[in-house]
Amino acid sequence: MSAAGQPRQEREVVIKVRQLVNAFGSQVLHDHLDLDVYRGEVLGVVGGSGTGKSVLLRSIIGLNEITSGTIEVFGRNTAHLNEAQWRELEQRWGVLFQEGALFSSQTVAENIQVPMREYLNMPQELMNEIASMKISMVGLPELAASKQPSELSGGMKKRAGLARALALDPEIVFLDEPTAGLDPISANMFDTLVKDLQKSLNLTVFMVTHDLDTLRATTDRIAVLVDHKIVVGTMDELRKNPHPWIQEYFSGPRGRAAA
């Protein structure tokens, strides 16, 4: 049974990766990977340095040109989409890049409005209202709307970036190392926020992270990139996997502490 209480084979697959190869010159990062992401789940993606965690995320959202294989999102092969179809698809997901990736010359509210200006045609007053709602949704104070990114703490930048990712009410949210650089208290608060939003908005979350506490607090399943392949399971299932790196990661001192 899945974390959502349904047999996995009956759940809707919103991201389907088949035989994915990513290579840069002679360096092969991904060697014929297969991966399914189910609607409404939180999938964590982990792996050692250089295994291509962020490259996998960027491949799915079209920022990295794959070497071979297929990627389907909402049943559509992304290689076969024209520009208009890509724009339509992009409106159905949001992305939180590392460090928040906020535009330094814009206020928090203006940053959140960037996707609205890019994809929609709506009056400024309505964009202001939506930005205010998203700011509240991620737990930022109302006064944050007029602040520049340089005036925000690390945790506030992450929340502002998440608010921007949620600007168009997406079905999927991609998070790239969302708690990196945060102190343990801020990281725990961000984990709680992600899980609460996932439940209340019925989001599918694809999250690249190295944080074991985040994995335990938020994920339904975990995809491990190892030996250019991918191994997927729950944390309990992965603890039983005999691969040395997986054993060390989930059952080593840090893994035992997170448990």
matplotlib code that plots the C-alpha trace (Angstrom):
import matplotlib.pyplot as plt

x = [0.0, 1.1, 1.4, -1.9, -3.6, -4.0, -2.2, 0.6, -0.4, -3.8, -2.3, -2.0, 1.6, 2.2, 5.9, 7.2, 10.9, 11.9, 15.4, 16.8, 20.5, 22.3, 25.9, 28.3, 31.1, 32.5, 30.9, 27.6, 25.5, 22.3, 22.3, 18.8, 16.9, 13.2, 11.2, 7.5, 6.2, 2.6, 0.1, -0.1, 3.1, 6.3, 9.2, 12.7, 15.7, 19.1, 22.5, 26.2, 28.0, 28.1, 25.3, 23.1, 20.3, 19.7, 20.4, 17.5, 15.2, 16.3, 15.8, 12.2, 11.4, 13.2, 16.3, 18.7, 18.7, 18.8, 21.0, 18.3, 15.2, 11.7, 10.1, 6.4, 4.6, 0.8, 1.0, 2.7, 6.1, 8.0, 10.2, 7.2, 5.8, 5.9, 6.5, 2.8, 2.4, 5.5, 4.1, 0.9, 2.7, 5.0, 1.9, 1.1, 4.3, 6.3, 10.1, 12.0, 15.7, 18.6, 18.9, 15.5, 16.9, 15.0, 15.6, 17.6, 16.3, 12.6, 10.6, 9.2, 5.8, 7.3, 9.2, 6.0, 4.3, 7.0, 5.1, 1.8, 3.4, 5.1, 2.1, -1.1, -2.7, -4.2, -4.6, -1.9, -4.4, -5.3, -1.6, -1.0, -3.9, -2.6, 1.0, -0.3, -2.2, 0.9, 3.0, 0.6, 0.3, 4.1, 4.1, 5.8, 4.7, 2.6, 5.5, 7.7, 5.9, 7.8, 11.2, 14.1, 15.7, 18.8, 16.7, 15.5, 17.0, 17.9, 14.7, 12.6, 14.2, 13.3, 9.7, 9.6, 10.9, 8.3, 5.6, 6.7, 6.7, 3.0, 2.0, 0.1, -1.5, 0.6, -0.1, 3.6, 6.3, 9.9, 12.2, 16.0, 17.8, 15.1, 16.6, 20.3, 22.0, 19.2, 19.7, 18.0, 15.0, 14.4, 14.8, 12.3, 9.8, 10.3, 9.7, 6.5, 5.4, 6.1, 4.2, 1.2, 1.0, 1.3, -1.7, -3.9, -3.2, -2.9, 0.5, 2.9, 6.3, 9.6, 12.4, 16.1, 17.7, 20.6, 18.9, 17.9, 15.6, 13.8, 13.4, 11.9, 9.6, 8.2, 8.6, 6.4, 9.1, 12.8, 14.7, 18.4, 20.8, 23.6, 26.0, 24.3, 21.0, 18.1, 16.6, 13.2, 11.5, 10.3, 13.0, 12.3, 12.6, 15.9, 17.4, 17.2, 18.9, 22.4, 24.1, 27.0, 26.2, 22.5, 23.4, 25.9, 23.5, 20.4, 21.9, 25.1, 25.5, 23.5, 20.8, 20.4, 20.2, 17.5, 15.5]
y = [0.0, 3.6, 6.3, 7.7, 4.4, 3.2, 0.4, 2.0, 0.5, 2.3, 5.7, 8.3, 8.7, 12.4, 12.1, 9.1, 8.8, 5.9, 4.8, 8.3, 8.8, 12.0, 12.2, 15.1, 14.1, 10.8, 11.3, 9.4, 10.6, 8.7, 5.3, 4.3, 5.4, 4.6, 6.6, 7.1, 9.9, 9.6, 12.3, 13.6, 12.1, 13.7, 12.1, 12.8, 12.5, 11.8, 10.6, 11.3, 14.3, 14.3, 11.7, 14.3, 15.0, 18.5, 17.4, 15.0, 17.7, 20.1, 17.4, 16.9, 20.6, 21.1, 23.0, 20.2, 18.5, 14.8, 12.4, 9.8, 8.3, 9.8, 12.0, 12.3, 14.9, 14.6, 11.9, 14.2, 13.4, 16.6, 16.0, 16.4, 19.7, 22.9, 26.2, 26.9, 23.4, 23.9, 27.1, 25.4, 22.6, 25.0, 26.7, 23.4, 23.2, 25.6, 25.4, 26.5, 26.6, 26.5, 29.7, 30.8, 32.4, 35.6, 38.6, 41.0, 44.1, 43.3, 43.2, 40.0, 40.8, 41.6, 38.3, 36.3, 38.1, 37.1, 33.9, 35.9, 38.4, 35.6, 33.4, 35.4, 38.7, 40.1, 43.6, 44.7, 45.0, 41.3, 40.3, 42.3, 40.4, 37.0, 37.9, 38.9, 35.6, 33.6, 35.5, 34.6, 31.0, 30.4, 32.1, 35.4, 38.6, 41.0, 43.6, 41.1, 42.1, 45.3, 44.0, 43.3, 39.9, 41.4, 42.3, 38.7, 36.0, 32.7, 31.1, 34.0, 33.8, 30.2, 31.0, 33.8, 31.5, 28.9, 31.6, 32.3, 28.6, 28.5, 31.7, 29.9, 27.2, 24.4, 20.7, 19.8, 21.6, 21.0, 21.8, 21.8, 21.5, 23.5, 23.4, 23.8, 26.5, 26.8, 26.3, 23.2, 25.1, 27.0, 23.7, 22.0, 24.8, 24.7, 20.9, 21.4, 24.1, 21.9, 19.0, 21.2, 22.8, 19.4, 18.1, 21.2, 21.8, 18.2, 18.9, 16.5, 17.3, 16.4, 17.3, 17.1, 17.0, 15.6, 16.3, 13.1, 14.9, 16.4, 13.0, 11.5, 14.5, 15.0, 12.1, 9.2, 7.6, 8.2, 7.8, 7.1, 7.9, 5.4, 3.8, 5.8, 4.1, 4.8, 2.8, 3.8, 2.9, 4.0, 4.9, 1.6, -0.3, 1.4, 0.6, -3.0, -2.5, -4.1, -1.5, -0.1, 3.6, 3.2, 1.3, 4.0, 6.8, 5.4, 3.2, 5.0, 7.3, 10.2, 7.9, 6.3, 9.8, 10.9, 7.8]
z = [0.0, -0.6, 1.9, 0.6, 1.4, -2.2, -4.0, -5.9, -9.3, -9.0, -8.3, -11.0, -12.2, -12.8, -13.7, -15.7, -16.5, -18.7, -19.7, -18.9, -19.8, -18.9, -20.0, -20.2, -22.5, -21.2, -17.8, -17.4, -14.6, -15.2, -17.0, -18.2, -15.1, -14.6, -12.1, -11.4, -9.2, -8.0, -7.6, -4.0, -2.7, -1.4, -3.1, -1.8, -4.1, -2.5, -3.6, -3.1, -4.5, -8.3, -8.7, -10.6, -8.2, -9.4, -13.0, -12.7, -11.5, -14.2, -16.8, -15.8, -16.0, -19.3, -18.2, -19.0, -22.4, -21.9, -23.8, -24.4, -22.8, -22.3, -19.7, -19.4, -17.2, -16.8, -19.5, -22.1, -23.5, -23.0, -26.0, -28.3, -26.9, -28.9, -27.2, -26.4, -24.9, -22.8, -21.4, -20.6, -18.8, -16.9, -15.4, -13.7, -11.6, -9.4, -8.6, -5.6, -6.6, -4.1, -2.0, -3.2, -6.4, -5.8, -8.1, -6.0, -7.6, -6.9, -3.7, -2.3, -3.7, -7.2, -7.1, -6.4, -9.2, -11.8, -12.9, -13.1, -15.5, -17.5, -18.0, -17.2, -18.1, -15.0, -13.4, -10.9, -8.1, -8.4, -8.6, -5.4, -3.7, -4.8, -3.7, -0.3, 0.0, -0.9, 1.5, 4.3, 3.1, 3.6, 7.0, 6.2, 7.9, 5.8, 5.9, 4.0, 0.7, 0.4, 1.5, -0.8, -0.7, 0.9, 3.9, 4.5, 6.6, 5.0, 6.1, 4.9, 1.5, 1.3, 2.2, -0.3, -3.0, -2.0, -2.3, -5.8, -6.6, -5.5, -7.3, -10.1, -7.8, -9.2, -9.0, -8.6, -6.7, -7.3, -4.3, -4.7, -1.4, 0.4, 3.9, 2.8, 4.9, 7.5, 11.2, 12.7, 14.0, 10.8, 8.8, 11.0, 10.6, 6.8, 6.8, 8.7, 6.3, 3.2, 4.7, 5.8, 2.3, 0.6, 2.5, 2.3, -1.4, -2.4, -3.9, -5.5, -4.2, -5.9, -3.4, -3.9, -0.4, 1.6, 4.9, 6.7, 9.1, 6.2, 4.6, 7.7, 8.4, 4.9, 2.4, 1.5, -0.6, -1.4, -4.6, -4.2, -7.0, -6.8, -9.4, -12.1, -11.3, -9.1, -6.1, -4.8, -1.5, 1.9, 4.4, 6.2, 2.9, 2.0, 5.4, 4.4, 1.1, 1.1, -1.1, 0.9, 0.2, 1.0, 4.2, 5.3, 4.5, 6.2, 8.8, 9.7, 12.7, 11.1, 9.8, 13.3, 14.8, 12.4, 13.2]

ax = plt.figure().add_subplot(projection="3d")
ax.plot(x, y, z, "-o")
ax.set_aspect("equal")
plt.show()
